[in-house]
Amino acid sequence: MMKTQTLLPQFTIAELVFQVYHSGLLTPTHRQQLKTALLNDSLTEEDQTAINRLLHAVRRGWLKVVD
C-alpha cells in the first residue's frame, strides 16, 4: 500500500490565521492549507470560527487574495 505524502508542512489554524493577518495577504499556499484543513474534517469549533473570520475579512476587503 502506498502512503500519501503531504507536500505542505504541518501547521495549525492559529498559525495560519496569524500569518495571513500579519501580512494582510492570503496566498495560494495559505489557501491550499485552508483547503487541506477543511477536507480533513477534524476542525475544532475554534478553528472553524477562525476560518470564518478570515473569509469575512476577505469579503470586507481587509485581507487581499493574491495569486
C-alpha positions, 0 to 999 in steps of 0.5 A: 500500500502506498502512503500519501505524502503531504507536500505542505508542512504541518501547521495549525489554524492559529498559525495560519490565521496569524500569518495571513493577518500579519501580512494582510495577504492570503496566498495560494499556499495559505489557501491550499492549507485552508483547503487541506484543513477543511477536507480533513474534517477534524476542525475544532469549533475554534478553528472553524470560527477562525476560518470564518473570520478570515473569509469575512475579512476577505469579503470586507476587503481587509485581507487581499487574495493574491495569486 
